Amino acid sequence: MSRRLPAEPRTQPIPVIILSADATPGQIERMLAAGARAFLTKPIDVRRLLAVPDEHMRTGPRDRVG
């Protein structure tokens, strides 16, 4: 994940949500530590995919969803 989005004041409020087939605990931890607000895995759970952006619109920038 690019560290530029969270580091840039103009893009800092934009939540980064990762969608990946690499669901190893280490990868998830690295992406969340790098600033991702959520990490979703394949196969895609469509309900979860649609719910995560809604959750971040309600919860604010510091809450994370795994």
C-alpha positions as CSV (number, residue, x, y, z in Angstrom):
1,M,0.0,0.0,0.0
2,S,1.2,3.4,-0.8
3,R,2.1,5.5,2.3
4,R,1.6,8.6,0.3
5,L,-2.2,8.8,0.7
6,P,-2.2,8.8,4.6
7,A,0.9,11.2,4.6
8,E,-0.6,13.8,2.3
9,P,-2.9,16.3,4.1
10,R,-5.3,16.5,1.1
11,T,-5.7,12.7,0.8
12,Q,-5.3,11.8,4.5
13,P,-9.1,11.7,5.1
14,I,-9.7,9.2,2.3
15,P,-10.0,5.7,3.7
16,V,-7.8,3.1,2.1
17,I,-9.6,-0.2,1.9
18,I,-7.5,-3.2,0.8
19,L,-9.0,-6.1,-1.2
20,S,-6.6,-9.0,-1.5
21,A,-6.3,-12.8,-1.8
22,D,-3.3,-12.6,0.5
23,A,-5.0,-13.0,3.8
24,T,-2.0,-14.0,5.9
25,P,-2.0,-12.4,9.4
26,G,1.3,-10.7,8.7
27,Q,0.1,-9.1,5.5
28,I,-3.1,-7.9,7.1
29,E,-1.1,-6.4,10.0
30,R,1.4,-4.7,7.7
31,M,-1.4,-3.1,5.6
32,L,-3.3,-1.9,8.7
33,A,-0.1,-0.6,10.2
34,A,0.7,1.3,7.0
35,G,-2.6,3.1,7.2
36,A,-5.2,0.9,5.6
37,R,-8.6,1.4,7.3
38,A,-9.9,-2.1,6.4
39,F,-8.6,-5.3,4.8
40,L,-11.0,-7.5,2.9
41,T,-10.1,-10.9,1.5
42,K,-11.1,-12.9,-1.5
43,P,-13.4,-14.6,-2.2
44,I,-15.4,-11.4,-2.0
45,D,-18.2,-11.2,0.5
46,V,-20.4,-8.8,-1.4
47,R,-22.4,-7.7,1.7
48,R,-19.1,-7.0,3.6
49,L,-17.7,-5.2,0.5
50,L,-20.7,-2.9,0.4
51,A,-20.8,-2.4,4.2
52,V,-17.2,-1.4,4.9
53,P,-17.3,2.0,3.1
54,D,-20.6,2.7,4.8
55,E,-19.1,1.9,8.2
56,H,-16.2,4.3,7.5
57,M,-18.5,7.0,6.5
58,R,-20.1,6.7,9.9
59,T,-17.2,5.9,12.2
60,G,-14.5,8.4,11.3
61,P,-10.9,8.3,10.3
62,R,-9.3,6.4,13.2
63,D,-11.6,3.4,13.4
64,R,-10.4,0.3,11.6
65,V,-12.4,-2.7,10.3
66,G,-10.7,-6.1,9.7
